[in-house]
Amino acid sequence: MNKVSLCIPNYKNAKAFRVILQEWISFIGERPDEIIVVDGGTDNEIFQVYTDLFKEGLIDKLFILNPNHPENNKDLCYIQESWTGTLSRNEFIMYIKPDTLPYRKGYENWLNEYKSLLEDPKIFSISGSYSTTKPLGEYNQDFYYSQATSENFCIMKRKNFFAALDFIWEMVKKGWQCENPYSKISPVHARCLIEVAWDRYCEKNDLIVLARKENPNWTIFHANLKDDKLLKTLEKYKARKNIKHFMNSSGRYYSGYNIYLHYFFRIVSLVRRSIYYFIHGDIDYLFNRFKKRIKQFFGNYQ
């Protein structure tokens, strides 16, 4: 028994979901003790995928949300994300997003290694898939450390999950019909409530998050794609095509496309978000975000 609950918040992605789930089970090295899927507004196509996987024993707990439900809202995705971990029963929780691609060659004992590291009370989680986040430093020859945990991939003790999210029970009591505590900072912080809460808990309690230094035999890339595009990228990813540029030491993330197009769309996204914050009067947040990105670009941000 590996004492791990694999927690997967998902939205649609019917063509790729089964494939990515199987990739993660292979990456882990065995079926986790528990596989939990929390849906963010299902349609008939992905519902059929869930049903088949449930019958095959590849889903243990399934939380489905009607598409017409008021919580089927991108800005409220933190509700589904919180239920994913809350439904777990094992000592260790592993979050993944089904648009995140794992790869390992070797590292057969990695899960036991990670669980042993998590016995250190100063280590909140072991994460990855966020190459745009600069580490605070080197933990040892194999790991970086930071205070950022990504839902795209992380593993932590269940008690840490609940300690960092203790405040959400007041939101649960109110049926989630209350103000998001991070909405005053920015819409992005509000939507990413779970990750923001994890990170702030680490900062407040002087805890660290580890991430393995990526190499051709170990990578976890967030593709941020769905269905056919994700499956096409998975083929390139498993063939190890053009991956070095996107490892976590590079400060970039993998998209499987031409790097110049990648940066073009990143700039478009930045401009679009800047206009949003300008219109909504959040000038201070916009300025601080711009300053942070400039420091990251020149490699000085920690």
C-alpha positions in Angstrom: 0.0 0.0 0.0 1.5 3.3 -1.0 -0.8 5.5 1.2 -1.3 8.0 -1.7 -4.5 9.6 -2.8 -4.2 10.9 -6.4 -6.4 14.0 -6.6 -7.5 15.2 -10.0 -9.6 18.3 -10.6 -10.8 18.2 -14.2 -12.8 20.2 -16.8 -13.8 18.3 -20.0 -10.7 17.1 -21.9 -12.6 13.9 -22.9 -10.2 12.7 -25.6 -7.1 13.0 -23.5 -8.2 12.3 -20.0 -7.8 8.5 -20.0 -4.4 8.7 -21.7 -3.0 11.2 -19.3 -4.4 9.3 -16.3 -2.6 6.2 -17.5 0.6 8.2 -18.1 0.5 9.3 -14.4 -0.1 5.8 -13.1 2.9 4.6 -15.1 4.9 7.5 -13.8 4.0 6.7 -10.2 5.0 3.1 -10.8 1.8 1.5 -9.4 -1.9 2.3 -9.0 -2.3 4.8 -6.2 -4.4 3.5 -3.2 -7.1 6.0 -4.1 -7.9 8.0 -7.3 -10.3 11.0 -6.8 -11.7 13.0 -9.7 -13.7 16.2 -9.1 -15.3 17.5 -12.2 -15.7 21.2 -13.0 -18.9 21.1 -15.1 -19.2 17.9 -17.1 -20.7 17.2 -20.6 -21.9 13.9 -21.9 -18.6 13.1 -23.6 -16.4 13.3 -20.5 -19.2 11.8 -18.4 -18.9 8.7 -20.5 -15.1 8.6 -19.9 -15.6 8.9 -16.2 -18.2 6.1 -16.2 -16.0 3.7 -18.1 -13.0 4.5 -15.8 -15.2 4.0 -12.8 -16.4 0.6 -14.0 -12.8 -0.4 -14.7 -11.7 0.5 -11.2 -9.5 3.5 -12.2 -11.6 6.0 -10.3 -12.5 5.4 -6.7 -14.4 8.7 -5.9 -16.1 10.9 -8.5 -17.6 14.3 -7.8 -19.7 15.5 -10.8 -21.0 19.1 -11.3 -23.9 19.8 -13.6 -22.9 22.3 -16.3 -25.9 24.5 -15.3 -24.8 24.7 -11.6 -23.8 28.2 -10.5 -20.4 26.8 -9.3 -19.6 25.8 -12.9 -17.6 29.1 -13.3 -13.9 29.5 -14.0 -13.6 32.1 -11.3 -15.0 29.5 -8.8 -12.7 26.6 -9.8 -11.1 26.8 -6.3 -14.3 25.1 -5.0 -13.7 21.9 -7.0 -10.0 22.1 -6.3 -10.6 22.2 -2.6 -13.0 19.3 -2.7 -10.5 17.2 -4.5 -8.1 17.1 -1.6 -10.8 17.1 1.1 -12.3 13.9 -0.2 -8.9 12.1 0.3 -8.4 9.5 3.0 -4.7 8.6 2.8 -1.7 10.0 4.6 -0.3 11.5 1.4 -2.1 13.6 -1.2 -0.8 13.9 -4.8 -2.4 16.7 -6.9 -2.2 16.6 -10.7 -3.9 18.5 -13.5 -4.8 16.4 -16.5 -3.0 18.8 -18.9 0.3 18.2 -17.1 2.7 15.6 -18.6 5.0 13.4 -16.6 8.1 11.6 -17.8 10.7 9.5 -16.0 13.3 7.0 -17.0 14.7 5.3 -13.9 14.0 6.8 -10.5 12.1 3.7 -9.6 12.0 4.5 -5.9 11.0 8.2 -6.3 7.7 7.9 -4.5 9.3 6.4 -1.3 12.1 9.0 -1.6 9.5 11.8 -1.7 7.5 10.4 1.2 10.7 10.2 3.3 11.6 13.8 2.5 8.1 14.9 3.6 8.8 13.5 7.1 10.9 16.7 7.6 8.4 19.1 9.2 10.1 22.0 7.4 9.1 20.6 4.0 5.5 21.5 3.2 5.3 19.7 -0.2 7.3 18.5 -3.2 6.1 20.1 -6.4 7.1 21.0 -9.9 5.8 21.9 -13.4 6.4 25.6 -12.9 9.5 26.5 -14.7 8.6 30.2 -14.7 9.0 30.3 -10.9 12.5 30.9 -9.9 13.7 28.8 -7.0 15.0 30.4 -3.9 18.0 28.2 -4.0 19.4 24.7 -4.0 18.3 22.3 -1.4 20.9 19.7 -2.4 22.3 18.4 -5.7 19.0 16.9 -6.7 16.4 19.5 -5.6 15.7 23.2 -5.7 13.6 24.8 -3.0 11.0 27.6 -3.0 7.8 28.4 -1.3 5.5 27.8 -4.3 3.3 24.7 -4.6 1.6 24.0 -8.0 -1.6 22.0 -8.3 -0.3 20.9 -11.7 1.8 18.4 -9.7 2.5 18.2 -6.0 2.6 15.7 -3.2 2.2 16.6 0.5 1.0 15.1 3.7 -2.8 15.3 4.1 -2.3 17.1 7.4 -0.4 19.9 5.6 -3.3 20.3 3.1 -5.8 20.9 5.9 -3.5 23.1 8.0 -3.0 25.5 5.1 -6.7 25.6 4.2 -8.2 25.7 7.7 -9.9 29.0 6.8 -12.1 27.5 4.0 -14.4 25.8 6.5 -16.1 29.1 7.2 -16.6 29.4 3.4 -18.0 25.8 3.3 -20.4 26.6 6.2 -21.8 29.5 4.1 -22.2 27.3 1.0 -19.3 29.2 -0.6 -21.6 32.2 -0.9 -19.2 34.6 0.7 -16.3 36.9 -0.2 -13.2 35.2 -1.4 -10.4 36.3 1.0 -8.0 37.0 -1.9 -10.5 38.8 -4.2 -9.2 42.2 -2.9 -5.7 41.3 -4.2 -6.6 40.4 -7.7 -9.0 38.1 -9.7 -6.1 35.7 -10.4 -5.3 35.4 -6.7 -9.0 34.7 -6.0 -9.3 32.1 -8.6 -6.0 30.4 -7.5 -7.1 30.4 -3.8 -5.8 27.0 -3.1 -2.2 27.6 -4.4 -2.1 31.1 -2.9 -3.2 29.7 0.5 -0.5 27.0 0.3 2.2 29.5 -0.6 1.2 32.0 2.1 1.1 29.3 4.7 4.7 28.4 3.8 5.8 32.0 4.0 4.1 32.5 7.4 5.5 29.3 8.9 8.9 29.4 7.2 8.3 26.2 5.3 9.8 25.2 2.0 8.7 23.4 -1.1 11.1 21.1 -3.1 11.2 20.5 -6.8 13.5 18.0 -8.5 16.0 19.4 -10.9 14.8 18.3 -14.3 16.9 16.4 -16.8 16.2 14.3 -19.9 15.2 11.4 -17.6 12.9 13.3 -15.3 10.5 16.1 -16.4 7.0 17.3 -15.4 5.7 19.9 -17.9 2.4 21.8 -17.8 1.3 21.9 -21.4 -1.9 23.9 -20.8 -3.6 22.2 -23.7 -6.6 19.8 -24.1 -7.7 16.9 -26.2 -6.1 16.5 -29.7 -3.5 19.3 -29.1 -2.5 17.8 -25.8 -2.2 14.3 -27.3 -0.1 15.6 -30.1 2.2 17.4 -27.7 2.4 14.2 -25.6 3.9 12.4 -28.6 6.7 15.0 -28.9 7.2 15.0 -25.2 7.7 11.3 -24.9 10.0 11.3 -27.9 12.0 13.9 -25.9 11.9 16.5 -28.7 13.0 20.0 -27.8 12.6 19.5 -24.1 15.9 20.9 -22.7 14.9 24.5 -23.4 11.8 24.0 -21.2 13.2 22.3 -18.1 12.7 24.0 -14.7 16.3 25.5 -14.8 15.4 27.4 -18.0 12.7 29.7 -16.7 10.3 28.7 -19.4 7.5 26.1 -19.8 6.8 23.5 -22.4 4.2 24.1 -25.1 5.4 21.9 -27.9 5.4 24.8 -30.4 7.8 27.2 -32.0 9.5 29.2 -29.2 8.9 32.5 -31.0 5.2 31.8 -31.3 5.3 30.8 -27.6 6.6 34.2 -26.6 4.3 36.0 -29.0 1.2 34.5 -27.3 2.7 35.1 -23.8 3.1 38.8 -24.7 -0.5 38.9 -26.0 -1.7 37.3 -22.7 0.3 39.8 -20.6 -1.2 42.8 -22.6 -4.7 41.4 -22.3 -4.4 40.9 -18.5 -2.8 44.4 -18.1 -5.8 46.0 -19.9 -8.1 44.1 -17.5 -6.4 45.3 -14.4 -6.2 48.9 -15.8 -9.9 49.0 -16.5 -10.7 47.6 -13.1 -8.5 50.1 -11.4 -6.1 47.7 -9.8 -3.1 49.8 -10.8 -0.9 48.9 -7.8 -1.3 45.2 -8.6 -0.5 45.8 -12.3 2.6 47.8 -11.4 3.9 45.1 -9.0 3.2 42.3 -11.5 5.1 44.2 -14.2 8.0 44.8 -11.9 8.1 41.2 -10.9 8.1 40.1 -14.6 10.9 42.5 -15.5 13.1 41.0 -12.6 12.3 37.5 -13.8 13.2 38.3 -17.3 16.7 39.6 -16.2 17.1 36.6 -13.9 17.2 38.6 -10.6 13.9 37.6 -9.1 13.8 35.3 -6.1 
